[in-house]
């Protein structure tokens, strides 16, 4: 892809997200989402493979359906209330349709089926883009309509997402699919608390993006796409192996790492609002996600020195990519420094 085309695509992705985050009119938000979607399609199909074409088609159809639902919701709301303001989503049917559209765009359950398949057909860099940057716009809209959010709608979506994210990731050997289900589970934690404490929900998704970004960049540096190739990481990049183990444990939500911080805040807020049973179910369902996080961490730790791996090495680390692991080290250490600063 030529530098000019890549510049235009990158500009479109950035402008689309900025348009949504600064919009106060539903049509402006829809325009930004469409620009964002159209800009990322060439990035997904860049690989020139039938899996990439399939992934781009699934992504386009899903996002187009969600955009149509979003237009229908905003039009119904404007018809009933006479307002196109994003924060004035007063019509109940419009609210339900909008939540469905944003859920589909983010990839939360029950509209999650497209996310693992799209990520599996994309490169690691594109996977990082879809699981982080592409979620900023829908999350922003969800945050802006949180004053009308009803717990009886968001709580079931959140619980189902945590269940699907944990259950779906257990048997995965492909790291991209495993991270797709991890993203679904973390979106579930965000959805459960968005109606009660929107700021905590926003904190949760920001911390997840901060954790997943260095993890995907380290996977790209190590050219690891499966659990088998991940077992040979220690031989070439011991630093990256240790960082990835910390990142996985942090995403699992184990104290005293950063990933435990938003989960603790969310459970505390739910208990304060007398949703103790919901908080208990979330804590138990998160054990499903803990299984595949710990399994991956165990594979990394069990192949560390002085143990030698018996698997066939399918790749070699490129020398210039050692710089990426060095750069990611201070960024990844952010994931073990937030918890001590948590207010008591």
N, C-alpha and C positions, 0 to 999 in steps of 0.2 A: 504494500500500500504506500502510495506516495506521501511525502511529508505534508503537502498541501491538503490532501484528503484527510489525513490523520488530524491535522490542525482543525479543520472544519468540523470533524466528528467530535473531537474533544470539546471544542467551543459549543457545539450544540448540546452535549451532555451537561456541561456546566451551566449554560444559560437556561436550559430547561428546568434544572433543579432550582436555580436562583429565582426564576420566574414564579415557581410554585411557592417557594418559601416567603416571597415578598407580596404575594397576591392577596387581595381581599374580595375578589369577584370570582365566582365559580367558573366562568368561561375563561378567565385568565389562567386559573389553576389548571383547567383542562388543556389549554393550549400548551402550557409548560410541560405537562405530563406527556402529551403527544410528541412534542419536540424531543423530549428525553427518550421516548421509545424508538422513534425513527432514527435517532442518532446512534443508538447502541446496536441496532440490527446489523450494520456492516461490521461491527467489532466481533459479533458472534460468528458471522459467516466468513471471517477472515481466513480461517484454517483450510478452506477448500476441501472439505470432507463431507460425506453424506450425513454424518452425525451432527455436524455443525449446521447444515441446512435444516435438518429436522428440528434441532434445538431452536433455531431462529424462527421457524414456522410456529412451533408451539408457543414461544414467547410472544410473538406478534398476535396470534389468535386470542391468547389469554388476556393480554393487555388491552387489545381492542374491545373485547367483551366487557372488561372492567370499565373502560372509558365510556362505553355506551350506557352502562348502568349508572355511571357517575353523572352523565348528561341528563338521563331520565330523572334521577333523583333531584338534581338542582333545578330542572325545569318544573317538576311537580311542586317543589318548595316555593319557587317564584310565583307559580300559578295560585297557590293557596295563600301565601303571605305577602306577595308583591315585593320581595327582597331577594337580591342575588348575593347578599353578603354571606361570606363563608361562616361567620360566627352566629348567623341567625337561621340555623337549620331547625326550625320549630315544628315542621310537619313530621309526624311519627313515621309514616310510610317512607318519606324521603330519607329520614335518618336510617331506617333499616336498609334501604337500598344503597345508601352511601357507605355504611359499614361493610356491606357485602362487597362493594366495588373496591374499597381500600384493602379489605382482607385478601381479595383475589390479587390485587397488585403487589402486595407484600409477600404473598405466598404462605399465609397462615392457614391453618386447618379451618374448615373442611375444603377450602379451595387451594390446597397445597400440592396437588398432583403434578403440576407442571414444573415446579422448582427443582426436584432432584434430576429429572430428565434433561432439563435445560442446562443445568450445571455440569452434568456428566458429558454433554456434547460440546462443552466450551473449554477453552484453555484455562489454566489456573489464574492468569491475570484477569480474564473476563469473569471468571467465577468470583474473584475478589470484588470486582466492580458491581456485579449484580447483588451480592450479599451485603454490601456496605453502602456505596453511593446511591444506588437505585432505590434504596429504602428510605432515604432522607425525605423525599417529596411526599410519599404517602403517610409517613409517620408525622410529618409536619401538619398535614391536613387533619389527621386523626387528633393531634394535639389541639388544633384550633377549634374543633367541634366538640372538645371534651366537656364543655359546659352543658351540652345536651346529651352526653353519653349516659346510657342506661346500663346498670350492672347486670340486669337479667339477660342482656344480649352479649356483652363483652366477656363476662365470666365463663359461660359455656364455651365460647370460642377459644379463650385462653386455656382452659383445662384440656380441651380437645387437642389443641396445638402442642401442649406439653406431652400429652399421651402419645400422639402421632410422632412427634420429634424423637422421643425416647425409644418407642417401639420400632420405628422404621430404621433407626441407625444401628441397632444391635447387630444385625447380620451383615452389615456392609463391609466389604473389603476395599472398596473404592473410596479414597479420601474425599473426593469432591462430593459424592453422594452423602457421605457421613457428615460433612460440614453443612450440607443442605438441610439435613434433618436437625442438626444442631441449631441452625438458623431458625427453623420452624419452632423448636422448643423455646428458644430465647424470645421469639415473638410472642409466644404464649404467655410468658411472664409479663411482657409489656402490656398485652391486651387485658390481663386480669386486673391490673391496677390503674389503667388509663382513666377509668371512670371515677376512681377514688382519689388518686394522687397523680395527676398528669406529670408533674415535675419528676417524680420518682420513676415513672415509666420512661420518660425521656432520658434520665440518667442511666437506666438499665440498658437501653439500646445503644447509647453512646459508648458505654463501657464495653459492650459486646463488640462493637465495631473496632474499638481500640485494641481488643484482644485478638480478633480474627485477622486484622490487617497484617501484623508482623508474622502470624502463623502462615498465612497464604504466601507472603513474600519469601519466607524461609523454605516453604515447599517448592516454590518456583526456583529458588537458588539451588536446591538439592535435586530438582527434576523428579520429585516423588509424587506419584499419583495413586499408588496402591500401598497397602500395609506391607507387602513383600519388599518393595523398594525402600520403604521407610526404615526397614531393619538394618540397612547398610549405611545409614547416615553417619553413625559414630566414626566409621573408618576415615571419613574424609573431613567431617566438620563436627568435632566434639562439642564446640561451643553452641552450634545450632541445635544439636541434640538436647542439650541441657535446657536451652531456652524453650524449645518446643515442648518438652515435658512440663515445664512450669506453666506455659500457656494453656496446655490441655487441662492441667489440674485447676487452673484459674477459671477456665470456661466451665469446668464441672461444678464450680462453686464451693470448692473446699477452702476452709479458713487455714491460714490467715491471708490468702491471696485475694486479689482485687475482685474476682468474680463472685466472691461470697458477699461483698458489700451490698449490691443491689438486691440480691435475694433476701438478705436479712432485713433490709428496709421494706421490701414488699410484704414479707410475711408479718412484720411488725405492724404495718399499716392495715393489713387485712384483719389481724386480730383486734386492733383498736376499733375497727368498724364492725365488730361482732361477726366476722366471717371466719371463725376458727376452723370450722369443718373444711371450708375451701382451702385455707392455708395448709391444713394437714394433708389434704389430697394432693396439693401442689408439691409439697415436700416429699411425699411418697412417690409420686409420678416422676419426680426428678431423679430418683434412683435408677430409672431405666436409662437415662442419658449418662449417668455416672458409670454404667457398665462399659459402654464403648469408649468413653474417655479413659478409664483406667486400663482397659485392654490395650489401647494404643500406647499409653504411657508405659505399660509393662513391656510391650514389644521394644520400645526404645531403650528402656533401662536394662532389659535382659541381654541386649546385644552390645552393651557398653563394655569397655575394657575392664578386665582382661579376657572376657568372654569373646569368642570369635563366632561370627554368624556362619551358618551352613547354607544360606540361600545364595542363589546365583546373582551376581552383581549385574544389573541390567543397565547401568548408567555410570558415567564418570562426571565428577564435578568439574565445571569449567573454572580455570584459575581466577579469572577476573570476578567471579561471583563470590569469592571470599570477602570482598568488600561489603557485599550486601549483608552477610551475617554479622560483620563487625558493626555496621550501621544499625542493624535491627536490635543489637544487644541492649543499648540504653533505652530504646523505645519499648522493648519487651519487659524491661525491668520495672516499667510503670505499673505492671500488673501485680507487683508485690509490695507496692508502696502506698496505696490509697487507704487500705484498711486501718492502719494506725491513726490516720487523720479523721476517721469517722467520728462524728460527735456522739458522745455517750448519751 
